[in-house]
Amino acid sequence: MSDAHMPVLDQGLVARPPDFSPHEFRASLGMFATGVTVVTARSASGKPVGLTANSFNSVSLNPPLVLWSLAHTAASMATFATGQHYAINVLGADQQALAEQFAARGLDRWAGVDFFDGENGAPILTGAIASFECFNRSQYTEGDHVIFVGEVERCRHRAGSQPLVFHGGQFKRQVL
């Protein structure tokens, strides 16, 4: 195979150092509007675990794959890294308080939260506009995060629902 057709990683090439600050990078990323999810699972002891994430994406239709990422420093990393199943709950426009609750530190994230157990035990949030019950198929360490790829075993949605959106560091409740 000629060098022109080899993947960049196989050619030993590396990226140039960034010419921007971490703050500028975060602000630039914030210009990409995303949906808001709460990723949930059960710890080895059966305790529900959850966190707000906007790093959710589809990967493949066949097989049905999705991805999301989690910082290495997250308190819930051990649960997600070793667990077999998790659920991704897509939040609706009326669920901003829930997104904030699952993003907060130092409080019981599950206080007052209505949910039911999915087929493999991962909590499904009542009122979520969509949910994806996933088998923890693979994980990739990249930079300061781990990318989780889930194979979707079950999904559901509420047609016609408005999503909660995150853009420019703020929640938005209406999609134009």
C-alpha positions as CSV (number, residue, x, y, z in Angstrom):
1,M,0.0,0.0,0.0
2,S,1.4,3.4,-0.9
3,D,1.8,6.1,1.7
4,A,-1.0,8.1,0.0
5,H,-3.5,5.3,0.9
6,M,-2.2,4.4,4.4
7,P,-4.2,5.7,7.4
8,V,-2.5,8.7,9.0
9,L,-1.9,6.8,12.3
10,D,0.1,4.1,10.3
11,Q,2.3,6.8,8.8
12,G,3.6,8.0,12.2
13,L,2.2,11.5,11.7
14,V,1.0,13.6,14.7
15,A,-1.2,16.7,15.1
16,R,0.4,20.1,15.7
17,P,0.0,21.5,19.2
18,P,-3.2,23.5,19.6
19,D,-3.0,27.3,19.1
20,F,-5.9,28.0,21.4
21,S,-6.7,27.8,25.1
22,P,-8.9,25.1,26.8
23,H,-11.4,27.9,27.5
24,E,-11.6,28.8,23.7
25,F,-11.9,25.2,22.8
26,R,-14.8,24.7,25.3
27,A,-16.5,27.9,24.1
28,S,-16.2,26.8,20.5
29,L,-17.6,23.3,21.2
30,G,-20.5,25.0,23.0
31,M,-21.6,26.5,19.6
32,F,-22.7,23.0,18.6
33,A,-26.2,22.5,19.8
34,T,-26.8,19.1,21.4
35,G,-29.6,17.2,23.0
36,V,-29.4,16.4,26.7
37,T,-29.4,12.9,28.1
38,V,-29.1,11.2,31.5
39,V,-27.1,8.0,31.3
40,T,-28.2,5.5,34.0
41,A,-27.0,2.1,35.3
42,R,-26.9,0.1,38.5
43,S,-23.7,-0.3,40.5
44,A,-22.5,-3.8,41.5
45,S,-24.5,-3.4,44.7
46,G,-27.6,-2.5,42.8
47,K,-27.6,1.2,43.6
48,P,-28.9,3.4,40.7
49,V,-26.2,5.6,39.2
50,G,-26.8,8.5,36.7
51,L,-25.3,11.5,35.1
52,T,-26.2,14.2,32.7
53,A,-24.4,13.9,29.3
54,N,-24.6,15.7,26.0
55,S,-22.0,13.6,24.3
56,F,-24.5,11.2,22.8
57,N,-24.4,10.1,19.1
58,S,-25.6,7.4,16.8
59,V,-22.9,5.2,15.3
60,S,-24.6,2.5,13.3
61,L,-28.0,1.2,12.3
62,N,-26.9,-2.4,11.7
63,P,-26.0,-3.3,14.3
64,P,-27.8,-0.6,16.3
65,L,-24.9,1.3,18.0
66,V,-24.7,4.6,20.0
67,L,-21.9,6.3,21.8
68,W,-21.3,8.7,24.7
69,S,-18.3,9.7,26.7
70,L,-17.4,10.1,30.3
71,A,-14.4,11.9,32.0
72,H,-11.9,9.6,33.6
73,T,-12.4,11.5,36.8
74,A,-16.1,10.9,37.1
75,A,-17.2,9.3,40.3
76,S,-19.4,6.9,38.4
77,M,-16.6,5.7,36.0
78,A,-16.1,2.3,37.8
79,T,-19.8,1.5,37.5
80,F,-20.0,2.3,33.8
81,A,-16.6,0.7,33.0
82,T,-17.4,-2.6,34.6
83,G,-21.2,-2.8,34.1
84,Q,-22.8,-4.9,31.4
85,H,-25.8,-2.6,30.7
86,Y,-26.8,1.1,30.9
87,A,-29.6,3.2,29.6
88,I,-29.5,6.6,27.8
89,N,-32.5,8.7,28.5
90,V,-33.1,11.7,26.1
91,L,-34.7,14.6,28.1
92,G,-37.6,16.6,26.9
93,A,-37.9,20.4,26.9
94,D,-39.8,20.3,30.3
95,Q,-37.0,18.3,32.0
96,Q,-34.3,21.0,32.6
97,A,-34.5,20.6,36.4
98,L,-33.8,16.8,35.9
99,A,-30.7,17.6,33.8
100,E,-29.4,20.0,36.4
101,Q,-30.1,17.5,39.2
102,F,-28.1,14.7,37.5
103,A,-25.3,17.2,36.8
104,A,-25.0,18.4,40.4
105,R,-22.3,17.1,42.8
106,G,-22.7,16.4,46.5
107,L,-26.4,15.6,46.5
108,D,-28.7,12.6,46.0
109,R,-29.3,12.7,42.3
110,W,-32.1,10.2,42.6
111,A,-34.1,12.2,45.2
112,G,-37.7,12.5,43.9
113,V,-36.9,11.0,40.5
114,D,-39.6,8.7,39.0
115,F,-38.2,5.8,37.1
116,F,-38.7,2.1,36.3
117,D,-36.2,-0.7,35.6
118,G,-35.5,-1.6,32.0
119,E,-35.2,-5.2,30.9
120,N,-31.6,-5.5,32.1
121,G,-32.0,-3.4,35.3
122,A,-30.8,0.0,34.1
123,P,-33.1,2.8,35.3
124,I,-35.4,4.4,32.7
125,L,-36.5,7.9,33.6
126,T,-40.3,8.4,33.5
127,G,-41.1,11.2,31.0
128,A,-37.9,10.8,29.0
129,I,-38.8,11.5,25.3
130,A,-36.6,8.6,24.2
131,S,-34.6,5.9,25.9
132,F,-32.0,3.4,24.7
133,E,-31.3,0.2,26.7
134,C,-27.7,-0.7,25.8
135,F,-25.3,-3.6,26.2
136,N,-21.9,-2.1,27.1
137,R,-20.2,-3.3,23.9
138,S,-16.9,-1.5,23.9
139,Q,-14.8,1.3,25.4
140,Y,-12.1,3.5,24.0
141,T,-9.8,5.7,26.0
142,E,-9.1,9.0,24.2
143,G,-7.6,12.0,26.0
144,D,-9.3,12.7,29.3
145,H,-12.4,10.7,28.5
146,V,-13.6,7.2,27.8
147,I,-15.9,6.7,24.8
148,F,-18.5,4.1,25.5
149,V,-20.2,2.3,22.6
150,G,-23.5,0.7,23.4
151,E,-25.3,-1.9,21.4
152,V,-29.0,-1.0,21.6
153,E,-31.2,-3.9,22.8
154,R,-34.4,-1.9,23.2
155,C,-35.5,1.7,22.5
156,R,-38.7,3.7,22.8
157,H,-39.8,7.3,22.1
158,R,-42.7,9.7,22.5
159,A,-43.5,11.0,19.0
160,G,-43.9,14.8,18.7
161,S,-42.0,15.6,21.8
162,Q,-39.8,18.7,22.1
163,P,-36.2,18.0,23.2
164,L,-34.2,19.8,25.8
165,V,-31.2,21.4,24.0
166,F,-27.9,22.6,25.2
167,H,-26.2,25.5,23.3
168,G,-23.6,28.1,24.3
169,G,-23.5,26.9,27.9
170,Q,-27.3,27.2,28.3
171,F,-30.3,25.0,28.2
172,K,-32.8,25.8,25.5
173,R,-36.4,24.6,25.6
174,Q,-37.5,25.3,22.0
175,V,-36.1,24.1,18.7
176,L,-36.9,26.5,15.8
